[in-house]
C-alpha cells in the first residue's frame, strides 16, 4: 500500500516542469502532493535524500520481457524487478514473444500477468504484421482496443514498402506510433558485425550501415506521406542520425532512440570474438558513436532505451556466428548513460533525465515523466556520486549477457517508487 512519504533535502529534478532545486517532495495516496493540502498532523515517513537526486521514474520504451514463451530467459516478474533496480517505473514490452503478440488475447494475457507479477508498469506493444512475418497486417484496431501503446515488428522489419505504407496509414488513424526496427534484410544479408575494418580483420560477415539507413529513409518518406508517427529504434549509424535530423527540420513526425551500448562501445570491442558484444544492430565505428552522441546532445535522438534482450548463458557460449543477438541493460542503463554522457560533460543530469523519463512519457502519452503536484508518484532516487562495478552475477534479471561486466560506473539507484509504493530500495 502507498503511504505518506517525505523525501527530505534532495535535489528535486523535474525537467518537465522546470523544477531543479534542493528541497522536500511529498507523496500521499500514490500521488505527488502539496503538504498544505493535508492535515498538519499527517504522519510522514521521512526519507533522507540529502546529496541525492529525486527525479521522475525512468521509462524504458524498448524491453524484451520474453513472456509468453521463453521464461527461461526472462519473466515479467524477473524483468520488472530488474527494471525497478535500474530506476525504471515503466517498461514497454516488445511483441516478439512466443506466440508473437499479434492478437488481442495475447495482449490481454500480458496485461493480466503484469498486474499479477509485475512491480513496475508494463505497457504492451502489438505486432504490425501477423506473426511478424511482414506479409499481412495484424488486426491493428483490435490490438489498440486491447490496450497496446504502440505497434512494432521489433526484431524484424516489414520489407514490403506498400505494406508498410498501409501499416502507417492505419497507425495514423488509430493514433498509435510505429516503433521501427530499421533493417533492409537483403542488404544486412546475414551479417553479424558492422561492415568495416574489424569485420575484415576478424573474418566475420559484415553488416553495412546502409542496411539501416535505407529503411530509415524509406520510412521517413512514408511517414511524411501518411502522417504517421514514426519512431526509429536503436539507431547505430551516423547516416541514420543525419537522415532523422533532416526529417525533423522538414517537420516530419519522426523520433529516435539510441542504446547505452551504442553510445559507449564500438566494433573494436569484438576483437576477442566475445558474443557478449553481439547485438542487433551491431556496434558501429568510432565515427558512428560520435555521431550518435552528438545526436543525443542536439536533440536529434530523443531518448535512450535499453533494448534489454536477455538470453540464457549457454546460448552465448558458442561460436560467434551462432550466438544470438542481444544484451541486457535494465540494471546498467542509467549508470552507463551517465558515464558516457554526464561524466564526459556532454549532458548534465537534467538533460539525461529528460531523455530517460520526460521524453519517453511524452512520446507514448503515458503517466509519469514528471513530479508535478497531482501526478502519479512514480519516482527514482539516485546517488549521482556513488561509483560501483558492474557484476552480472548480482543482476535481478535472469539474463547475464552484458557487455559492461567489470565496468566501473558512476550513479546508483537508491530507491524506486511506483504509484506511491516503494518497489526497490538499496
VEXDREN-2710 file (C-alpha; in Angstrom, 1 decimal):
% VEXDREN-2710
k/r/px/py/pz
1/UNK/0.0/0.0/0.0
2/UNK/1.2/3.5/-0.7
3/UNK/1.8/5.7/2.4
4/UNK/2.8/9.2/3.4
5/UNK/6.4/9.9/2.4
6/UNK/8.5/13.0/2.7
7/UNK/11.7/12.9/0.7
8/UNK/13.9/15.4/2.6
9/UNK/16.7/17.6/1.4
10/UNK/17.2/16.1/-2.1
11/UNK/17.8/17.7/-5.4
12/UNK/14.3/17.7/-6.8
13/UNK/14.9/17.4/-10.6
14/UNK/11.9/17.6/-12.9
15/UNK/12.8/18.7/-16.4
16/UNK/9.2/18.6/-17.5
17/UNK/8.1/21.3/-15.1
18/UNK/11.5/23.1/-15.0
19/UNK/12.0/22.4/-11.3
20/UNK/15.6/21.9/-10.2
21/UNK/16.1/22.8/-6.5
22/UNK/17.1/21.3/-3.2
23/UNK/14.0/20.8/-1.1
24/UNK/11.4/18.3/0.0
25/UNK/9.0/16.2/-2.0
26/UNK/5.8/14.8/-0.5
27/UNK/3.8/11.7/-1.6
28/UNK/0.4/10.6/-0.3
29/UNK/-2.3/8.4/-1.8
30/UNK/0.0/7.3/-4.6
31/UNK/0.5/10.9/-5.9
32/UNK/2.8/13.9/-5.6
33/UNK/1.1/16.3/-3.2
34/UNK/1.3/19.7/-1.7
35/UNK/1.6/19.1/2.1
36/UNK/-0.5/22.2/2.8
37/UNK/-3.5/20.3/1.3
38/UNK/-3.3/17.6/4.1
39/UNK/-3.8/17.9/7.9
40/UNK/-1.0/19.3/9.8
41/UNK/-0.8/16.2/12.0
42/UNK/-0.1/13.9/9.0
43/UNK/2.4/11.3/10.0
44/UNK/5.1/11.4/7.3
45/UNK/7.7/8.7/6.8
46/UNK/10.9/10.7/6.3
47/UNK/13.3/9.5/3.7
48/UNK/16.7/11.3/3.7
49/UNK/17.5/12.3/0.2
50/UNK/20.4/14.6/1.0
51/UNK/23.1/14.6/-1.6
52/UNK/20.9/12.6/-3.9
53/UNK/18.7/13.4/-6.9
54/UNK/14.9/12.8/-6.7
55/UNK/13.6/12.5/-10.3
56/UNK/10.6/11.2/-12.2
57/UNK/10.8/7.5/-12.6
58/UNK/12.7/6.3/-15.7
59/UNK/10.7/4.9/-18.6
60/UNK/12.3/2.3/-21.0
61/UNK/10.4/2.0/-24.3
62/UNK/12.3/-0.9/-25.6
63/UNK/12.4/-4.1/-23.4
64/UNK/12.1/-7.8/-24.1
65/UNK/10.4/-9.5/-21.2
66/UNK/10.3/-12.9/-23.0
67/UNK/6.8/-13.8/-21.8
68/UNK/4.9/-15.6/-23.1
69/UNK/7.1/-18.3/-24.4
70/UNK/10.6/-18.1/-23.1
71/UNK/10.5/-17.8/-19.3
72/UNK/14.0/-19.5/-19.0
73/UNK/15.4/-16.2/-20.4
74/UNK/13.2/-13.7/-18.5
75/UNK/9.8/-13.4/-17.0
76/UNK/7.6/-10.4/-16.4
77/UNK/8.3/-10.9/-12.7
78/UNK/12.1/-11.0/-13.0
79/UNK/12.2/-8.4/-15.7
80/UNK/10.2/-5.8/-13.8
81/UNK/12.3/-6.5/-10.7
82/UNK/15.4/-5.7/-12.7
83/UNK/13.7/-2.6/-14.1
84/UNK/12.9/-1.4/-10.6
85/UNK/16.5/-1.9/-9.5
86/UNK/17.6/0.1/-12.6
87/UNK/15.3/3.0/-11.6
88/UNK/12.5/2.3/-14.1
89/UNK/8.9/2.8/-13.1
90/UNK/7.6/1.7/-16.5
91/UNK/8.7/-0.5/-19.4
92/UNK/7.3/-1.0/-22.9
93/UNK/7.3/-4.7/-23.8
94/UNK/8.2/-5.8/-27.3
95/UNK/5.9/-8.2/-29.1
96/UNK/8.5/-10.8/-30.4
97/UNK/7.3/-13.3/-27.9
98/UNK/6.2/-16.9/-28.5
99/UNK/3.5/-16.7/-29.7
100/UNK/4.0/-13.2/-31.1
101/UNK/1.8/-10.5/-29.6
102/UNK/-0.3/-10.1/-32.7
103/UNK/-3.7/-11.0/-31.2
104/UNK/-5.8/-9.3/-28.6
105/UNK/-5.9/-12.4/-26.4
106/UNK/-2.1/-12.4/-26.1
107/UNK/-2.1/-8.7/-25.2
108/UNK/-4.7/-9.5/-22.5
109/UNK/-2.6/-12.3/-21.1
110/UNK/0.5/-10.0/-20.9
111/UNK/-1.5/-7.2/-19.2
112/UNK/-3.0/-9.7/-16.7
113/UNK/0.4/-11.2/-16.0
114/UNK/1.8/-7.8/-15.4
115/UNK/-0.9/-7.0/-12.9
116/UNK/-0.3/-10.2/-11.0
117/UNK/3.5/-10.3/-11.0
118/UNK/5.0/-7.1/-12.3
119/UNK/6.4/-4.5/-9.8
120/UNK/6.5/-1.6/-12.4
121/UNK/4.1/-0.5/-15.1
122/UNK/4.2/-2.7/-18.2
123/UNK/2.9/-1.3/-21.4
124/UNK/2.5/-3.9/-24.2
125/UNK/3.1/-3.3/-27.9
126/UNK/1.4/-5.2/-30.7
127/UNK/2.8/-6.6/-33.9
128/UNK/2.4/-4.7/-37.1
129/UNK/2.2/-7.9/-39.2
130/UNK/0.8/-11.3/-38.4
131/UNK/3.5/-13.4/-36.8
132/UNK/6.0/-10.6/-37.5
133/UNK/6.4/-12.2/-41.0
134/UNK/5.8/-8.9/-42.9
135/UNK/3.2/-10.5/-45.2
136/UNK/-0.2/-9.4/-43.8
137/UNK/-1.1/-6.7/-41.3
138/UNK/-2.1/-7.8/-37.8
139/UNK/-5.6/-6.7/-36.6
140/UNK/-4.3/-3.3/-35.6
141/UNK/-7.6/-1.9/-34.4
142/UNK/-8.3/-4.9/-32.2
143/UNK/-4.8/-4.6/-30.7
144/UNK/-5.4/-0.9/-29.9
145/UNK/-8.7/-1.9/-28.2
146/UNK/-6.8/-4.5/-26.2
147/UNK/-4.5/-1.8/-24.8
148/UNK/-1.3/-1.6/-26.8
149/UNK/0.6/1.7/-26.7
150/UNK/2.5/1.3/-30.0
151/UNK/2.8/-1.0/-33.0
152/UNK/6.1/-2.7/-34.0
153/UNK/7.6/-5.8/-35.5
154/UNK/10.7/-5.3/-33.4
155/UNK/13.4/-7.7/-34.2
156/UNK/12.0/-7.8/-37.8
157/UNK/11.2/-5.1/-40.3
158/UNK/8.5/-5.1/-42.9
159/UNK/10.4/-5.3/-46.2
160/UNK/7.4/-4.6/-48.5
161/UNK/7.1/-0.8/-48.8
162/UNK/3.5/-1.0/-49.9
163/UNK/2.5/-3.0/-46.8
164/UNK/4.5/-0.6/-44.6
165/UNK/2.6/2.3/-46.2
166/UNK/-0.7/0.7/-45.3
167/UNK/0.5/0.0/-41.7
168/UNK/1.4/3.6/-41.3
169/UNK/-2.0/4.8/-42.6
170/UNK/-3.8/2.5/-40.2
171/UNK/-1.5/3.6/-37.3
172/UNK/-2.2/7.2/-38.1
173/UNK/-5.9/6.6/-38.0
174/UNK/-5.6/4.7/-34.7
175/UNK/-3.4/7.4/-33.1
176/UNK/-0.6/4.9/-32.3
177/UNK/3.2/5.4/-33.0
178/UNK/5.1/2.9/-35.0
179/UNK/8.4/1.7/-33.4
180/UNK/10.5/0.6/-36.3
181/UNK/13.4/-1.8/-36.3
182/UNK/15.3/-0.4/-39.3
183/UNK/16.9/-3.2/-41.3
184/UNK/16.8/-3.9/-45.0
185/UNK/17.4/-7.7/-44.7
186/UNK/18.6/-8.1/-48.3
187/UNK/21.4/-5.7/-47.5
188/UNK/22.3/-6.9/-44.0
189/UNK/22.4/-10.3/-45.6
190/UNK/23.2/-12.5/-42.5
191/UNK/25.9/-10.1/-41.2
192/UNK/27.0/-10.5/-37.6
193/UNK/29.2/-7.5/-37.1
194/UNK/29.4/-3.9/-38.5
195/UNK/31.0/-4.0/-42.0
196/UNK/34.3/-2.3/-41.8
197/UNK/37.9/-2.7/-40.5
198/UNK/37.0/-5.1/-37.8
199/UNK/34.8/-7.4/-39.9
200/UNK/37.7/-7.7/-42.3
201/UNK/40.3/-8.4/-39.6
202/UNK/38.1/-10.9/-37.7
203/UNK/36.9/-12.7/-40.8
204/UNK/33.2/-12.2/-39.8
205/UNK/30.4/-11.4/-42.2
206/UNK/29.9/-7.7/-42.3
207/UNK/26.6/-5.8/-41.9
208/UNK/26.7/-2.5/-43.7
209/UNK/25.3/0.6/-42.1
210/UNK/23.3/1.3/-45.3
211/UNK/21.0/-1.6/-44.3
212/UNK/19.7/0.6/-41.5
213/UNK/19.8/3.8/-43.4
214/UNK/17.7/2.5/-46.3
215/UNK/14.8/1.7/-44.0
216/UNK/15.2/5.0/-42.0
217/UNK/15.0/6.9/-45.3
218/UNK/12.1/4.8/-46.7
219/UNK/10.0/5.1/-43.5
220/UNK/10.6/8.9/-43.2
221/UNK/9.2/9.3/-46.7
222/UNK/6.2/7.0/-45.8
223/UNK/5.6/8.9/-42.6
224/UNK/5.6/12.1/-44.5
225/UNK/3.0/10.7/-46.9
226/UNK/0.8/9.0/-44.3
227/UNK/1.0/11.4/-41.4
228/UNK/2.0/8.6/-39.1
229/UNK/4.2/9.0/-36.0
230/UNK/7.5/7.1/-36.7
231/UNK/9.9/6.2/-34.0
232/UNK/13.2/4.7/-35.2
233/UNK/14.6/2.2/-32.7
234/UNK/18.2/1.7/-31.6
235/UNK/19.9/3.9/-34.2
236/UNK/23.5/2.8/-34.8
237/UNK/24.9/4.8/-37.7
238/UNK/26.0/8.3/-38.5
239/UNK/24.0/8.2/-41.7
240/UNK/20.8/7.4/-39.8
241/UNK/21.3/10.4/-37.4
242/UNK/21.8/12.7/-40.4
243/UNK/18.5/11.4/-42.0
244/UNK/16.5/11.9/-38.9
245/UNK/18.0/15.3/-38.3
246/UNK/17.0/16.4/-41.8
247/UNK/13.5/14.9/-41.5
248/UNK/12.9/16.8/-38.3
249/UNK/14.0/20.1/-39.9
250/UNK/11.3/19.4/-42.6
251/UNK/8.6/18.9/-39.9
252/UNK/8.1/15.2/-40.3
253/UNK/6.8/13.4/-37.3
254/UNK/9.8/11.2/-36.5
255/UNK/11.6/10.5/-33.3
256/UNK/14.5/8.2/-32.5
257/UNK/16.3/6.3/-29.7
258/UNK/19.8/5.0/-29.1
259/UNK/21.1/2.4/-26.6
260/UNK/23.8/2.8/-24.0
261/UNK/25.9/0.2/-25.7
262/UNK/25.9/2.1/-29.0
263/UNK/26.9/5.2/-27.1
264/UNK/29.6/3.5/-25.0
265/UNK/31.2/0.9/-27.3
266/UNK/32.4/0.4/-30.9
267/UNK/33.1/-2.6/-33.0
268/UNK/36.6/-2.7/-31.7
269/UNK/35.1/-4.4/-28.6
270/UNK/34.6/-7.5/-30.7
271/UNK/38.3/-8.1/-31.2
272/UNK/38.2/-11.2/-28.9
273/UNK/35.1/-12.7/-30.6
274/UNK/33.1/-12.3/-27.3
275/UNK/29.4/-12.8/-28.1
276/UNK/28.5/-10.6/-25.1
277/UNK/29.1/-7.8/-27.6
278/UNK/26.9/-9.2/-30.3
279/UNK/23.8/-7.2/-30.8
280/UNK/21.3/-6.1/-33.4
281/UNK/22.1/-3.6/-34.9
282/UNK/25.8/-4.3/-34.5
283/UNK/28.2/-1.9/-32.8
284/UNK/29.5/0.7/-35.3
285/UNK/32.7/2.6/-35.8
286/UNK/34.1/5.4/-33.7
287/UNK/32.6/7.9/-36.2
288/UNK/29.2/6.3/-35.7
289/UNK/29.5/6.5/-31.9
290/UNK/30.5/10.2/-32.1
291/UNK/27.5/11.0/-34.4
292/UNK/25.1/9.2/-32.0
293/UNK/26.4/11.1/-29.0
294/UNK/26.1/14.4/-31.0
295/UNK/22.5/13.4/-31.9
296/UNK/21.6/12.9/-28.3
297/UNK/23.1/16.2/-27.3
298/UNK/21.4/18.3/-30.1
299/UNK/18.0/16.5/-29.7
300/UNK/18.0/14.7/-33.0
301/UNK/17.9/11.5/-30.9
302/UNK/15.0/12.0/-28.4
303/UNK/15.7/9.3/-25.9
304/UNK/17.8/6.4/-24.6
305/UNK/16.4/2.9/-24.4
306/UNK/18.0/-0.3/-23.3
307/UNK/16.8/-2.8/-25.9
308/UNK/17.0/-5.2/-22.9
309/UNK/17.3/-8.7/-24.6
310/UNK/18.1/-11.5/-22.1
311/UNK/19.4/-14.8/-23.2
312/UNK/20.5/-18.0/-21.4
313/UNK/24.2/-18.1/-20.7
314/UNK/24.7/-21.3/-22.8
315/UNK/23.3/-19.6/-25.8
316/UNK/26.0/-17.0/-25.9
317/UNK/28.8/-19.5/-25.1
318/UNK/29.1/-20.8/-28.7
319/UNK/30.8/-19.7/-31.9
320/UNK/30.3/-16.0/-32.6
321/UNK/28.3/-16.7/-35.7
322/UNK/25.9/-19.0/-33.9
323/UNK/25.3/-16.8/-30.8
324/UNK/22.0/-14.9/-30.7
325/UNK/22.0/-11.1/-30.9
326/UNK/21.2/-9.1/-27.8
327/UNK/22.4/-7.8/-24.5
328/UNK/20.7/-7.0/-21.2
329/UNK/20.5/-3.4/-20.0
330/UNK/17.9/-2.6/-17.4
331/UNK/20.2/-2.6/-14.4
332/UNK/23.1/-0.8/-16.1
333/UNK/21.4/1.7/-18.4
334/UNK/21.3/4.7/-16.1
335/UNK/24.9/4.4/-14.9
336/UNK/26.4/3.6/-18.4
337/UNK/24.4/6.6/-19.9
338/UNK/25.7/8.8/-17.1
339/UNK/29.3/7.5/-17.6
340/UNK/29.2/8.2/-21.3
341/UNK/27.2/11.5/-21.3
342/UNK/27.3/13.2/-17.9
343/UNK/30.8/12.3/-16.8
344/UNK/32.1/13.4/-20.2
345/UNK/30.1/16.7/-19.7
346/UNK/28.1/16.2/-22.9
347/UNK/24.9/16.4/-20.8
348/UNK/24.0/17.4/-17.3
349/UNK/21.7/15.3/-15.1
350/UNK/18.7/17.3/-16.2
351/UNK/19.4/16.5/-19.8
352/UNK/19.8/12.8/-19.0
353/UNK/16.6/12.6/-17.1
354/UNK/14.8/14.3/-19.9
355/UNK/15.9/11.6/-22.3
356/UNK/15.3/8.7/-19.8
357/UNK/11.9/9.9/-18.4
358/UNK/10.3/13.1/-19.7
359/UNK/10.6/12.4/-23.4
360/UNK/9.6/8.7/-23.3
361/UNK/6.4/9.7/-21.4
362/UNK/5.6/12.4/-23.9
363/UNK/6.2/10.1/-26.9
364/UNK/3.8/7.4/-25.7
365/UNK/1.4/9.6/-23.8
366/UNK/1.6/7.5/-20.7
367/UNK/1.6/8.5/-17.0
368/UNK/5.0/9.6/-15.5
369/UNK/7.8/11.7/-16.6
370/UNK/7.0/14.5/-14.1
371/UNK/6.9/15.3/-10.4
372/UNK/4.2/17.9/-10.7
373/UNK/1.6/18.1/-7.9
374/UNK/-1.1/15.6/-8.6
375/UNK/1.0/13.4/-10.8
376/UNK/1.4/9.7/-10.0
377/UNK/4.2/9.2/-7.5
378/UNK/6.5/7.3/-10.0
379/UNK/10.0/8.4/-9.0
380/UNK/13.6/7.4/-8.5
381/UNK/16.2/8.5/-6.0
382/UNK/19.7/8.5/-7.5
383/UNK/23.1/8.9/-5.8
384/UNK/25.0/10.7/-8.6
385/UNK/28.4/10.3/-7.0
386/UNK/28.4/6.6/-6.0
387/UNK/30.8/4.6/-8.1
388/UNK/30.2/0.9/-8.5
389/UNK/31.4/-2.0/-10.6
390/UNK/29.0/-3.9/-12.9
391/UNK/28.7/-7.5/-11.7
392/UNK/26.3/-9.6/-13.9
393/UNK/26.0/-12.3/-11.1
394/UNK/24.2/-9.7/-9.0
395/UNK/21.6/-8.9/-11.6
396/UNK/17.9/-9.5/-10.8
397/UNK/17.3/-10.2/-14.4
398/UNK/17.7/-13.8/-15.5
399/UNK/19.9/-12.6/-18.2
400/UNK/23.7/-12.1/-17.6
401/UNK/24.6/-11.2/-21.2
402/UNK/26.0/-7.7/-20.6
403/UNK/28.9/-6.1/-22.5
404/UNK/29.6/-4.0/-19.4
405/UNK/30.8/-6.6/-17.0
406/UNK/33.6/-5.2/-14.9
407/UNK/33.0/-1.6/-15.9
408/UNK/33.3/1.0/-13.1
409/UNK/30.5/3.4/-13.4
410/UNK/29.0/6.3/-11.5
411/UNK/25.4/6.9/-10.5
412/UNK/23.4/4.4/-8.5
413/UNK/19.7/3.9/-7.9
414/UNK/18.9/4.0/-4.2
415/UNK/15.1/3.8/-4.3
416/UNK/12.3/3.3/-6.9
417/UNK/8.7/4.1/-6.2
418/UNK/5.7/3.3/-8.4
419/UNK/2.4/5.0/-7.6
420/UNK/3.5/5.7/-4.1
421/UNK/4.8/2.2/-3.4
422/UNK/8.5/1.5/-2.8
423/UNK/9.4/-1.3/-5.2
424/UNK/13.2/-1.1/-4.9
425/UNK/15.5/0.1/-2.1
426/UNK/19.2/-0.4/-1.9
END
